[in-house]
Amino acid sequence: MKFEAADITFVDATRVKKQIDRALAGGDAVLDFEGVEHVDSTVVALVLHARRRASSLGLVLDVRNEPAGFRELVHVYGLDEMFATPRA
């Protein structure tokens, strides 16, 4: 799914989580953040939720075009290893 909003913050969490759940239930395991300009720590929680949900559905989550600041937030929360890009 491609996010339509330029911002994803705490205010948007419930709505975005429902969108993610609907997309995953339909077999869409892509989270495309192209065009998303502003995020807060909510985005890390939403991606973690999406990973768990995708896994429970037998899907592999594909996160594309990570929003600015996402990697910094991942680092702040000590999740670098969890979000490391697998090497071939």
PyMOL Python script that loads the backbone (N, CA, C, O; Angstrom):
from pymol import cmd

cmd.read_pdbstr("""\
ATOM      1  N   MET A   1       0.831  -1.168   0.000  1.00  0.00           N
ATOM      2  CA  MET A   1       0.000   0.000   0.000  1.00  0.00           C
ATOM      3  C   MET A   1       0.877   1.232   0.000  1.00  0.00           C
ATOM      4  O   MET A   1       1.934   1.265   0.630  1.00  0.00           O
ATOM      5  N   LYS A   2       0.434   2.216  -0.696  1.00  0.00           N
ATOM      6  CA  LYS A   2       1.148   3.486  -0.738  1.00  0.00           C
ATOM      7  C   LYS A   2       0.383   4.476   0.138  1.00  0.00           C
ATOM      8  O   LYS A   2      -0.828   4.645   0.001  1.00  0.00           O
ATOM      9  N   PHE A   3       1.112   5.119   1.031  1.00  0.00           N
ATOM     10  CA  PHE A   3       0.483   6.092   1.911  1.00  0.00           C
ATOM     11  C   PHE A   3       0.182   7.360   1.127  1.00  0.00           C
ATOM     12  O   PHE A   3       1.014   7.839   0.358  1.00  0.00           O
ATOM     13  N   GLU A   4      -1.007   7.894   1.329  1.00  0.00           N
ATOM     14  CA  GLU A   4      -1.435   9.096   0.620  1.00  0.00           C
ATOM     15  C   GLU A   4      -1.110  10.367   1.392  1.00  0.00           C
ATOM     16  O   GLU A   4      -1.006  11.435   0.790  1.00  0.00           O
ATOM     17  N   ALA A   5      -0.949  10.281   2.700  1.00  0.00           N
ATOM     18  CA  ALA A   5      -0.730  11.448   3.540  1.00  0.00           C
ATOM     19  C   ALA A   5       0.744  11.843   3.555  1.00  0.00           C
ATOM     20  O   ALA A   5       1.626  10.995   3.419  1.00  0.00           O
ATOM     21  N   ALA A   6       0.998  13.137   3.722  1.00  0.00           N
ATOM     22  CA  ALA A   6       2.366  13.620   3.832  1.00  0.00           C
ATOM     23  C   ALA A   6       2.901  13.447   5.247  1.00  0.00           C
ATOM     24  O   ALA A   6       4.114  13.428   5.456  1.00  0.00           O
ATOM     25  N   ASP A   7       2.002  13.321   6.219  1.00  0.00           N
ATOM     26  CA  ASP A   7       2.384  13.171   7.625  1.00  0.00           C
ATOM     27  C   ASP A   7       1.781  11.897   8.205  1.00  0.00           C
ATOM     28  O   ASP A   7       0.632  11.552   7.931  1.00  0.00           O
ATOM     29  N   ILE A   8       2.576  11.211   9.008  1.00  0.00           N
ATOM     30  CA  ILE A   8       2.068  10.077   9.786  1.00  0.00           C
ATOM     31  C   ILE A   8       2.590  10.275  11.201  1.00  0.00           C
ATOM     32  O   ILE A   8       3.779  10.112  11.473  1.00  0.00           O
ATOM     33  N   THR A   9       1.676  10.629  12.094  1.00  0.00           N
ATOM     34  CA  THR A   9       2.029  10.892  13.481  1.00  0.00           C
ATOM     35  C   THR A   9       1.026  10.193  14.392  1.00  0.00           C
ATOM     36  O   THR A   9       0.140   9.472  13.933  1.00  0.00           O
ATOM     37  N   PHE A  10       1.185  10.420  15.683  1.00  0.00           N
ATOM     38  CA  PHE A  10       0.313   9.820  16.683  1.00  0.00           C
ATOM     39  C   PHE A  10      -1.165  10.059  16.371  1.00  0.00           C
ATOM     40  O   PHE A  10      -2.000   9.181  16.587  1.00  0.00           O
ATOM     41  N   VAL A  11      -1.474  11.227  15.871  1.00  0.00           N
ATOM     42  CA  VAL A  11      -2.858  11.587  15.546  1.00  0.00           C
ATOM     43  C   VAL A  11      -3.435  10.646  14.491  1.00  0.00           C
ATOM     44  O   VAL A  11      -4.640  10.397  14.476  1.00  0.00           O
ATOM     45  N   ASP A  12      -2.588  10.124  13.616  1.00  0.00           N
ATOM     46  CA  ASP A  12      -3.016   9.291  12.493  1.00  0.00           C
ATOM     47  C   ASP A  12      -2.945   7.785  12.779  1.00  0.00           C
ATOM     48  O   ASP A  12      -3.337   6.973  11.941  1.00  0.00           O
ATOM     49  N   ALA A  13      -2.452   7.425  13.940  1.00  0.00           N
ATOM     50  CA  ALA A  13      -2.105   6.023  14.219  1.00  0.00           C
ATOM     51  C   ALA A  13      -3.259   5.048  14.013  1.00  0.00           C
ATOM     52  O   ALA A  13      -3.086   4.034  13.335  1.00  0.00           O
ATOM     53  N   THR A  14      -4.407   5.323  14.568  1.00  0.00           N
ATOM     54  CA  THR A  14      -5.532   4.385  14.467  1.00  0.00           C
ATOM     55  C   THR A  14      -5.970   4.208  13.021  1.00  0.00           C
ATOM     56  O   THR A  14      -6.196   3.085  12.570  1.00  0.00           O
ATOM     57  N   ARG A  15      -6.089   5.307  12.300  1.00  0.00           N
ATOM     58  CA  ARG A  15      -6.516   5.261  10.896  1.00  0.00           C
ATOM     59  C   ARG A  15      -5.500   4.493  10.046  1.00  0.00           C
ATOM     60  O   ARG A  15      -5.875   3.641   9.240  1.00  0.00           O
ATOM     61  N   VAL A  16      -4.232   4.797  10.229  1.00  0.00           N
ATOM     62  CA  VAL A  16      -3.188   4.152   9.429  1.00  0.00           C
ATOM     63  C   VAL A  16      -3.080   2.661   9.768  1.00  0.00           C
ATOM     64  O   VAL A  16      -2.878   1.833   8.880  1.00  0.00           O
ATOM     65  N   LYS A  17      -3.214   2.326  11.036  1.00  0.00           N
ATOM     66  CA  LYS A  17      -3.169   0.905  11.429  1.00  0.00           C
ATOM     67  C   LYS A  17      -4.289   0.132  10.746  1.00  0.00           C
ATOM     68  O   LYS A  17      -4.074  -0.990  10.287  1.00  0.00           O
ATOM     69  N   LYS A  18      -5.475   0.714  10.674  1.00  0.00           N
ATOM     70  CA  LYS A  18      -6.597   0.050   9.986  1.00  0.00           C
ATOM     71  C   LYS A  18      -6.307  -0.109   8.501  1.00  0.00           C
ATOM     72  O   LYS A  18      -6.623  -1.145   7.915  1.00  0.00           O
ATOM     73  N   GLN A  19      -5.708   0.910   7.884  1.00  0.00           N
ATOM     74  CA  GLN A  19      -5.343   0.822   6.468  1.00  0.00           C
ATOM     75  C   GLN A  19      -4.336  -0.295   6.240  1.00  0.00           C
ATOM     76  O   GLN A  19      -4.455  -1.069   5.291  1.00  0.00           O
ATOM     77  N   ILE A  20      -3.351  -0.370   7.113  1.00  0.00           N
ATOM     78  CA  ILE A  20      -2.332  -1.423   7.002  1.00  0.00           C
ATOM     79  C   ILE A  20      -2.978  -2.798   7.146  1.00  0.00           C
ATOM     80  O   ILE A  20      -2.697  -3.702   6.360  1.00  0.00           O
ATOM     81  N   ASP A  21      -3.835  -2.957   8.138  1.00  0.00           N
ATOM     82  CA  ASP A  21      -4.487  -4.243   8.353  1.00  0.00           C
ATOM     83  C   ASP A  21      -5.331  -4.657   7.148  1.00  0.00           C
ATOM     84  O   ASP A  21      -5.326  -5.826   6.764  1.00  0.00           O
ATOM     85  N   ARG A  22      -6.054  -3.708   6.550  1.00  0.00           N
ATOM     86  CA  ARG A  22      -6.860  -4.013   5.360  1.00  0.00           C
ATOM     87  C   ARG A  22      -5.969  -4.422   4.193  1.00  0.00           C
ATOM     88  O   ARG A  22      -6.263  -5.385   3.487  1.00  0.00           O
ATOM     89  N   ALA A  23      -4.882  -3.687   3.996  1.00  0.00           N
ATOM     90  CA  ALA A  23      -3.964  -4.007   2.900  1.00  0.00           C
ATOM     91  C   ALA A  23      -3.375  -5.403   3.083  1.00  0.00           C
ATOM     92  O   ALA A  23      -3.350  -6.198   2.143  1.00  0.00           O
ATOM     93  N   LEU A  24      -2.904  -5.697   4.285  1.00  0.00           N
ATOM     94  CA  LEU A  24      -2.309  -7.007   4.545  1.00  0.00           C
ATOM     95  C   LEU A  24      -3.332  -8.125   4.390  1.00  0.00           C
ATOM     96  O   LEU A  24      -3.015  -9.185   3.851  1.00  0.00           O
ATOM     97  N   ALA A  25      -4.541  -7.900   4.854  1.00  0.00           N
ATOM     98  CA  ALA A  25      -5.598  -8.918   4.714  1.00  0.00           C
ATOM     99  C   ALA A  25      -5.870  -9.210   3.242  1.00  0.00           C
ATOM    100  O   ALA A  25      -6.266 -10.320   2.886  1.00  0.00           O
ATOM    101  N   GLY A  26      -5.657  -8.209   2.392  1.00  0.00           N
ATOM    102  CA  GLY A  26      -5.836  -8.386   0.956  1.00  0.00           C
ATOM    103  C   GLY A  26      -4.594  -8.894   0.243  1.00  0.00           C
ATOM    104  O   GLY A  26      -4.586  -9.018  -0.981  1.00  0.00           O
ATOM    105  N   GLY A  27      -3.536  -9.189   1.007  1.00  0.00           N
ATOM    106  CA  GLY A  27      -2.317  -9.748   0.436  1.00  0.00           C
ATOM    107  C   GLY A  27      -1.279  -8.720   0.020  1.00  0.00           C
ATOM    108  O   GLY A  27      -0.243  -9.088  -0.535  1.00  0.00           O
ATOM    109  N   ASP A  28      -1.530  -7.440   0.274  1.00  0.00           N
ATOM    110  CA  ASP A  28      -0.585  -6.377  -0.072  1.00  0.00           C
ATOM    111  C   ASP A  28       0.367  -6.175   1.096  1.00  0.00           C
ATOM    112  O   ASP A  28       0.000  -5.572   2.105  1.00  0.00           O
ATOM    113  N   ALA A  29       1.585  -6.677   0.962  1.00  0.00           N
ATOM    114  CA  ALA A  29       2.567  -6.609   2.044  1.00  0.00           C
ATOM    115  C   ALA A  29       3.648  -5.565   1.774  1.00  0.00           C
ATOM    116  O   ALA A  29       4.763  -5.675   2.285  1.00  0.00           O
ATOM    117  N   VAL A  30       3.321  -4.558   0.975  1.00  0.00           N
ATOM    118  CA  VAL A  30       4.257  -3.471   0.686  1.00  0.00           C
ATOM    119  C   VAL A  30       3.790  -2.221   1.411  1.00  0.00           C
ATOM    120  O   VAL A  30       2.635  -1.814   1.282  1.00  0.00           O
ATOM    121  N   LEU A  31       4.687  -1.616   2.171  1.00  0.00           N
ATOM    122  CA  LEU A  31       4.427  -0.305   2.761  1.00  0.00           C
ATOM    123  C   LEU A  31       5.317   0.684   2.028  1.00  0.00           C
ATOM    124  O   LEU A  31       6.534   0.686   2.214  1.00  0.00           O
ATOM    125  N   ASP A  32       4.720   1.516   1.204  1.00  0.00           N
ATOM    126  CA  ASP A  32       5.469   2.475   0.402  1.00  0.00           C
ATOM    127  C   ASP A  32       5.252   3.873   0.971  1.00  0.00           C
ATOM    128  O   ASP A  32       4.151   4.422   0.911  1.00  0.00           O
ATOM    129  N   PHE A  33       6.324   4.437   1.526  1.00  0.00           N
ATOM    130  CA  PHE A  33       6.258   5.741   2.181  1.00  0.00           C
ATOM    131  C   PHE A  33       6.630   6.895   1.252  1.00  0.00           C
ATOM    132  O   PHE A  33       6.861   8.007   1.725  1.00  0.00           O
ATOM    133  N   GLU A  34       6.693   6.657  -0.051  1.00  0.00           N
ATOM    134  CA  GLU A  34       7.017   7.742  -0.976  1.00  0.00           C
ATOM    135  C   GLU A  34       6.023   8.889  -0.788  1.00  0.00           C
ATOM    136  O   GLU A  34       4.809   8.680  -0.790  1.00  0.00           O
ATOM    137  N   GLY A  35       6.544  10.078  -0.629  1.00  0.00           N
ATOM    138  CA  GLY A  35       5.685  11.243  -0.439  1.00  0.00           C
ATOM    139  C   GLY A  35       5.393  11.578   1.009  1.00  0.00           C
ATOM    140  O   GLY A  35       4.879  12.658   1.304  1.00  0.00           O
ATOM    141  N   VAL A  36       5.713  10.671   1.915  1.00  0.00           N
ATOM    142  CA  VAL A  36       5.530  10.949   3.346  1.00  0.00           C
ATOM    143  C   VAL A  36       6.709  11.808   3.790  1.00  0.00           C
ATOM    144  O   VAL A  36       7.866  11.411   3.657  1.00  0.00           O
ATOM    145  N   GLU A  37       6.402  12.977   4.313  1.00  0.00           N
ATOM    146  CA  GLU A  37       7.443  13.935   4.658  1.00  0.00           C
ATOM    147  C   GLU A  37       7.709  14.063   6.145  1.00  0.00           C
ATOM    148  O   GLU A  37       8.821  14.410   6.542  1.00  0.00           O
ATOM    149  N   HIS A  38       6.721  13.794   6.969  1.00  0.00           N
ATOM    150  CA  HIS A  38       6.893  13.998   8.409  1.00  0.00           C
ATOM    151  C   HIS A  38       6.345  12.797   9.162  1.00  0.00           C
ATOM    152  O   HIS A  38       5.210  12.373   8.940  1.00  0.00           O
ATOM    153  N   VAL A  39       7.163  12.256  10.052  1.00  0.00           N
ATOM    154  CA  VAL A  39       6.734  11.138  10.892  1.00  0.00           C
ATOM    155  C   VAL A  39       7.225  11.380  12.312  1.00  0.00           C
ATOM    156  O   VAL A  39       8.131  12.179  12.551  1.00  0.00           O
ATOM    157  N   ASP A  40       6.606  10.674  13.240  1.00  0.00           N
ATOM    158  CA  ASP A  40       7.134  10.629  14.601  1.00  0.00           C
ATOM    159  C   ASP A  40       7.330   9.159  14.947  1.00  0.00           C
ATOM    160  O   ASP A  40       7.251   8.298  14.070  1.00  0.00           O
ATOM    161  N   SER A  41       7.582   8.871  16.195  1.00  0.00           N
ATOM    162  CA  SER A  41       7.870   7.495  16.598  1.00  0.00           C
ATOM    163  C   SER A  41       6.722   6.534  16.314  1.00  0.00           C
ATOM    164  O   SER A  41       6.908   5.318  16.336  1.00  0.00           O
ATOM    165  N   THR A  42       5.555   7.067  16.051  1.00  0.00           N
ATOM    166  CA  THR A  42       4.403   6.233  15.706  1.00  0.00           C
ATOM    167  C   THR A  42       4.707   5.349  14.507  1.00  0.00           C
ATOM    168  O   THR A  42       4.249   4.208  14.449  1.00  0.00           O
ATOM    169  N   VAL A  43       5.476   5.862  13.549  1.00  0.00           N
ATOM    170  CA  VAL A  43       5.744   5.092  12.344  1.00  0.00           C
ATOM    171  C   VAL A  43       6.530   3.825  12.655  1.00  0.00           C
ATOM    172  O   VAL A  43       6.335   2.804  11.996  1.00  0.00           O
ATOM    173  N   VAL A  44       7.405   3.872  13.638  1.00  0.00           N
ATOM    174  CA  VAL A  44       8.156   2.670  14.025  1.00  0.00           C
ATOM    175  C   VAL A  44       7.188   1.632  14.584  1.00  0.00           C
ATOM    176  O   VAL A  44       7.265   0.455  14.230  1.00  0.00           O
ATOM    177  N   ALA A  45       6.287   2.057  15.447  1.00  0.00           N
ATOM    178  CA  ALA A  45       5.298   1.141  16.015  1.00  0.00           C
ATOM    179  C   ALA A  45       4.401   0.566  14.925  1.00  0.00           C
ATOM    180  O   ALA A  45       4.056  -0.615  14.972  1.00  0.00           O
ATOM    181  N   LEU A  46       4.022   1.376  13.954  1.00  0.00           N
ATOM    182  CA  LEU A  46       3.164   0.892  12.871  1.00  0.00           C
ATOM    183  C   LEU A  46       3.882  -0.127  11.995  1.00  0.00           C
ATOM    184  O   LEU A  46       3.278  -1.110  11.567  1.00  0.00           O
ATOM    185  N   VAL A  47       5.161   0.097  11.725  1.00  0.00           N
ATOM    186  CA  VAL A  47       5.914  -0.868  10.919  1.00  0.00           C
ATOM    187  C   VAL A  47       6.109  -2.166  11.695  1.00  0.00           C
ATOM    188  O   VAL A  47       6.015  -3.249  11.118  1.00  0.00           O
ATOM    189  N   LEU A  48       6.377  -2.071  12.985  1.00  0.00           N
ATOM    190  CA  LEU A  48       6.490  -3.285  13.803  1.00  0.00           C
ATOM    191  C   LEU A  48       5.170  -4.055  13.805  1.00  0.00           C
ATOM    192  O   LEU A  48       5.156  -5.278  13.673  1.00  0.00           O
ATOM    193  N   HIS A  49       4.068  -3.332  13.956  1.00  0.00           N
ATOM    194  CA  HIS A  49       2.740  -3.971  13.900  1.00  0.00           C
ATOM    195  C   HIS A  49       2.553  -4.669  12.551  1.00  0.00           C
ATOM    196  O   HIS A  49       2.110  -5.816  12.486  1.00  0.00           O
ATOM    197  N   ALA A  50       2.899  -3.957  11.482  1.00  0.00           N
ATOM    198  CA  ALA A  50       2.729  -4.522  10.140  1.00  0.00           C
ATOM    199  C   ALA A  50       3.588  -5.767   9.947  1.00  0.00           C
ATOM    200  O   ALA A  50       3.149  -6.729   9.316  1.00  0.00           O
ATOM    201  N   ARG A  51       4.799  -5.759  10.481  1.00  0.00           N
ATOM    202  CA  ARG A  51       5.670  -6.941  10.373  1.00  0.00           C
ATOM    203  C   ARG A  51       5.055  -8.144  11.071  1.00  0.00           C
ATOM    204  O   ARG A  51       5.029  -9.250  10.530  1.00  0.00           O
ATOM    205  N   ARG A  52       4.559  -7.907  12.289  1.00  0.00           N
ATOM    206  CA  ARG A  52       3.930  -9.016  13.034  1.00  0.00           C
ATOM    207  C   ARG A  52       2.693  -9.527  12.306  1.00  0.00           C
ATOM    208  O   ARG A  52       2.499 -10.735  12.167  1.00  0.00           O
ATOM    209  N   ARG A  53       1.862  -8.606  11.843  1.00  0.00           N
ATOM    210  CA  ARG A  53       0.620  -8.981  11.165  1.00  0.00           C
ATOM    211  C   ARG A  53       0.926  -9.715   9.864  1.00  0.00           C
ATOM    212  O   ARG A  53       0.311 -10.739   9.566  1.00  0.00           O
ATOM    213  N   ALA A  54       1.870  -9.197   9.093  1.00  0.00           N
ATOM    214  CA  ALA A  54       2.248  -9.850   7.838  1.00  0.00           C
ATOM    215  C   ALA A  54       2.740 -11.268   8.102  1.00  0.00           C
ATOM    216  O   ALA A  54       2.350 -12.211   7.413  1.00  0.00           O
ATOM    217  N   SER A  55       3.590 -11.406   9.095  1.00  0.00           N
ATOM    218  CA  SER A  55       4.120 -12.724   9.435  1.00  0.00           C
ATOM    219  C   SER A  55       3.001 -13.690   9.803  1.00  0.00           C
ATOM    220  O   SER A  55       3.018 -14.852   9.397  1.00  0.00           O
ATOM    221  N   SER A  56       2.035 -13.210  10.568  1.00  0.00           N
ATOM    222  CA  SER A  56       0.925 -14.077  10.978  1.00  0.00           C
ATOM    223  C   SER A  56       0.075 -14.507   9.784  1.00  0.00           C
ATOM    224  O   SER A  56      -0.633 -15.512   9.848  1.00  0.00           O
ATOM    225  N   LEU A  57       0.150 -13.743   8.700  1.00  0.00           N
ATOM    226  CA  LEU A  57      -0.603 -14.065   7.482  1.00  0.00           C
ATOM    227  C   LEU A  57       0.257 -14.805   6.456  1.00  0.00           C
ATOM    228  O   LEU A  57      -0.194 -15.092   5.348  1.00  0.00           O
ATOM    229  N   GLY A  58       1.503 -15.110   6.839  1.00  0.00           N
ATOM    230  CA  GLY A  58       2.401 -15.815   5.927  1.00  0.00           C
ATOM    231  C   GLY A  58       2.993 -14.910   4.852  1.00  0.00           C
ATOM    232  O   GLY A  58       3.417 -15.388   3.800  1.00  0.00           O
ATOM    233  N   LEU A  59       3.023 -13.605   5.111  1.00  0.00           N
ATOM    234  CA  LEU A  59       3.563 -12.639   4.162  1.00  0.00           C
ATOM    235  C   LEU A  59       4.882 -12.086   4.677  1.00  0.00           C
ATOM    236  O   LEU A  59       5.158 -12.129   5.876  1.00  0.00           O
ATOM    237  N   VAL A  60       5.683 -11.575   3.777  1.00  0.00           N
ATOM    238  CA  VAL A  60       6.932 -10.904   4.140  1.00  0.00           C
ATOM    239  C   VAL A  60       6.753  -9.429   3.831  1.00  0.00           C
ATOM    240  O   VAL A  60       6.516  -9.048   2.684  1.00  0.00           O
ATOM    241  N   LEU A  61       6.867  -8.609   4.849  1.00  0.00           N
ATOM    242  CA  LEU A  61       6.660  -7.174   4.691  1.00  0.00           C
ATOM    243  C   LEU A  61       7.816  -6.549   3.918  1.00  0.00           C
ATOM    244  O   LEU A  61       8.984  -6.844   4.175  1.00  0.00           O
ATOM    245  N   ASP A  62       7.475  -5.689   2.977  1.00  0.00           N
ATOM    246  CA  ASP A  62       8.443  -4.953   2.170  1.00  0.00           C
ATOM    247  C   ASP A  62       8.216  -3.471   2.436  1.00  0.00           C
ATOM    248  O   ASP A  62       7.185  -2.923   2.047  1.00  0.00           O
ATOM    249  N   VAL A  63       9.174  -2.817   3.096  1.00  0.00           N
ATOM    250  CA  VAL A  63       9.081  -1.389   3.404  1.00  0.00           C
ATOM    251  C   VAL A  63       9.906  -0.639   2.369  1.00  0.00           C
ATOM    252  O   VAL A  63      11.103  -0.880   2.214  1.00  0.00           O
ATOM    253  N   ARG A  64       9.242   0.278   1.660  1.00  0.00           N
ATOM    254  CA  ARG A  64       9.906   1.031   0.599  1.00  0.00           C
ATOM    255  C   ARG A  64       9.874   2.526   0.894  1.00  0.00           C
ATOM    256  O   ARG A  64       8.951   3.034   1.531  1.00  0.00           O
ATOM    257  N   ASN A  65      10.891   3.205   0.420  1.00  0.00           N
ATOM    258  CA  ASN A  65      10.956   4.665   0.536  1.00  0.00           C
ATOM    259  C   ASN A  65      10.746   5.132   1.976  1.00  0.00           C
ATOM    260  O   ASN A  65       9.881   5.958   2.264  1.00  0.00           O
ATOM    261  N   GLU A  66      11.556   4.583   2.859  1.00  0.00           N
ATOM    262  CA  GLU A  66      11.441   4.940   4.278  1.00  0.00           C
ATOM    263  C   GLU A  66      11.416   6.449   4.436  1.00  0.00           C
ATOM    264  O   GLU A  66      12.199   7.154   3.799  1.00  0.00           O
ATOM    265  N   PRO A  67      10.534   6.947   5.271  1.00  0.00           N
ATOM    266  CA  PRO A  67      10.461   8.401   5.456  1.00  0.00           C
ATOM    267  C   PRO A  67      11.697   8.947   6.153  1.00  0.00           C
ATOM    268  O   PRO A  67      12.370   8.242   6.905  1.00  0.00           O
ATOM    269  N   ALA A  68      11.979  10.213   5.888  1.00  0.00           N
ATOM    270  CA  ALA A  68      13.099  10.868   6.548  1.00  0.00           C
ATOM    271  C   ALA A  68      12.948  10.736   8.053  1.00  0.00           C
ATOM    272  O   ALA A  68      11.864  10.939   8.599  1.00  0.00           O
ATOM    273  N   GLY A  69      14.014  10.404   8.701  1.00  0.00           N
ATOM    274  CA  GLY A  69      13.988  10.271  10.154  1.00  0.00           C
ATOM    275  C   GLY A  69      13.666   8.875  10.653  1.00  0.00           C
ATOM    276  O   GLY A  69      13.851   8.585  11.835  1.00  0.00           O
ATOM    277  N   PHE A  70      13.190   8.011   9.781  1.00  0.00           N
ATOM    278  CA  PHE A  70      12.807   6.661  10.219  1.00  0.00           C
ATOM    279  C   PHE A  70      13.996   5.910  10.811  1.00  0.00           C
ATOM    280  O   PHE A  70      13.891   5.340  11.896  1.00  0.00           O
ATOM    281  N   ARG A  71      15.128   5.907  10.103  1.00  0.00           N
ATOM    282  CA  ARG A  71      16.305   5.180  10.588  1.00  0.00           C
ATOM    283  C   ARG A  71      16.826   5.751  11.900  1.00  0.00           C
ATOM    284  O   ARG A  71      17.319   5.011  12.751  1.00  0.00           O
ATOM    285  N   GLU A  72      16.718   7.059  12.062  1.00  0.00           N
ATOM    286  CA  GLU A  72      17.151   7.681  13.312  1.00  0.00           C
ATOM    287  C   GLU A  72      16.274   7.213  14.470  1.00  0.00           C
ATOM    288  O   GLU A  72      16.768   6.935  15.562  1.00  0.00           O
ATOM    289  N   LEU A  73      14.980   7.128  14.222  1.00  0.00           N
ATOM    290  CA  LEU A  73      14.059   6.642  15.255  1.00  0.00           C
ATOM    291  C   LEU A  73      14.339   5.176  15.585  1.00  0.00           C
ATOM    292  O   LEU A  73      14.324   4.784  16.752  1.00  0.00           O
ATOM    293  N   VAL A  74      14.592   4.375  14.563  1.00  0.00           N
ATOM    294  CA  VAL A  74      14.924   2.969  14.772  1.00  0.00           C
ATOM    295  C   VAL A  74      16.165   2.876  15.656  1.00  0.00           C
ATOM    296  O   VAL A  74      16.218   2.049  16.567  1.00  0.00           O
ATOM    297  N   HIS A  75      17.152   3.709  15.396  1.00  0.00           N
ATOM    298  CA  HIS A  75      18.385   3.706  16.188  1.00  0.00           C
ATOM    299  C   HIS A  75      18.115   4.131  17.635  1.00  0.00           C
ATOM    300  O   HIS A  75      18.618   3.506  18.569  1.00  0.00           O
ATOM    301  N   VAL A  76      17.331   5.180  17.820  1.00  0.00           N
ATOM    302  CA  VAL A  76      17.008   5.666  19.166  1.00  0.00           C
ATOM    303  C   VAL A  76      16.366   4.560  20.007  1.00  0.00           C
ATOM    304  O   VAL A  76      16.635   4.443  21.203  1.00  0.00           O
ATOM    305  N   TYR A  77      15.521   3.754  19.373  1.00  0.00           N
ATOM    306  CA  TYR A  77      14.837   2.678  20.097  1.00  0.00           C
ATOM    307  C   TYR A  77      15.638   1.378  20.150  1.00  0.00           C
ATOM    308  O   TYR A  77      15.149   0.369  20.658  1.00  0.00           O
ATOM    309  N   GLY A  78      16.857   1.396  19.631  1.00  0.00           N
ATOM    310  CA  GLY A  78      17.719   0.220  19.706  1.00  0.00           C
ATOM    311  C   GLY A  78      17.261  -0.926  18.825  1.00  0.00           C
ATOM    312  O   GLY A  78      17.482  -2.093  19.150  1.00  0.00           O
ATOM    313  N   LEU A  79      16.623  -0.598  17.710  1.00  0.00           N
ATOM    314  CA  LEU A  79      16.073  -1.628  16.828  1.00  0.00           C
ATOM    315  C   LEU A  79      16.859  -1.767  15.526  1.00  0.00           C
ATOM    316  O   LEU A  79      16.351  -2.315  14.548  1.00  0.00           O
ATOM    317  N   ASP A  80      18.098  -1.271  15.512  1.00  0.00           N
ATOM    318  CA  ASP A  80      18.906  -1.304  14.294  1.00  0.00           C
ATOM    319  C   ASP A  80      19.014  -2.713  13.718  1.00  0.00           C
ATOM    320  O   ASP A  80      18.837  -2.917  12.517  1.00  0.00           O
ATOM    321  N   GLU A  81      19.301  -3.662  14.568  1.00  0.00           N
ATOM    322  CA  GLU A  81      19.481  -5.034  14.093  1.00  0.00           C
ATOM    323  C   GLU A  81      18.177  -5.600  13.528  1.00  0.00           C
ATOM    324  O   GLU A  81      18.184  -6.295  12.512  1.00  0.00           O
ATOM    325  N   MET A  82      17.080  -5.302  14.182  1.00  0.00           N
ATOM    326  CA  MET A  82      15.781  -5.800  13.717  1.00  0.00           C
ATOM    327  C   MET A  82      15.430  -5.245  12.349  1.00  0.00           C
ATOM    328  O   MET A  82      14.797  -5.921  11.538  1.00  0.00           O
ATOM    329  N   PHE A  83      15.847  -4.000  12.092  1.00  0.00           N
ATOM    330  CA  PHE A  83      15.515  -3.355  10.829  1.00  0.00           C
ATOM    331  C   PHE A  83      16.670  -3.369   9.835  1.00  0.00           C
ATOM    332  O   PHE A  83      16.617  -2.678   8.817  1.00  0.00           O
ATOM    333  N   ALA A  84      17.703  -4.141  10.114  1.00  0.00           N
ATOM    334  CA  ALA A  84      18.836  -4.222   9.194  1.00  0.00           C
ATOM    335  C   ALA A  84      18.374  -4.863   7.886  1.00  0.00           C
ATOM    336  O   ALA A  84      17.560  -5.787   7.871  1.00  0.00           O
ATOM    337  N   THR A  85      18.918  -4.342   6.800  1.00  0.00           N
ATOM    338  CA  THR A  85      18.596  -4.894   5.488  1.00  0.00           C
ATOM    339  C   THR A  85      19.368  -6.195   5.326  1.00  0.00           C
ATOM    340  O   THR A  85      20.591  -6.219   5.458  1.00  0.00           O
ATOM    341  N   PRO A  86      18.635  -7.299   5.033  1.00  0.00           N
ATOM    342  CA  PRO A  86      19.335  -8.579   4.858  1.00  0.00           C
ATOM    343  C   PRO A  86      20.290  -8.519   3.667  1.00  0.00           C
ATOM    344  O   PRO A  86      19.991  -7.913   2.638  1.00  0.00           O
ATOM    345  N   ARG A  87      21.421  -9.150   3.829  1.00  0.00           N
ATOM    346  CA  ARG A  87      22.400  -9.206   2.748  1.00  0.00           C
ATOM    347  C   ARG A  87      22.262 -10.513   1.995  1.00  0.00           C
ATOM    348  O   ARG A  87      21.989 -11.563   2.578  1.00  0.00           O
ATOM    349  N   ALA A  88      22.453 -10.428   0.697  1.00  0.00           N
ATOM    350  CA  ALA A  88      22.311 -11.619  -0.158  1.00  0.00           C
ATOM    351  C   ALA A  88      23.497 -12.535  -0.012  1.00  0.00           C
ATOM    352  O   ALA A  88      23.549 -13.584  -0.654  1.00  0.00           O
TER     353      ALA A  88
END
""", "prot")
cmd.dss("prot")
cmd.show_as("cartoon", "prot")
cmd.util.cbc("prot")
cmd.orient("prot")
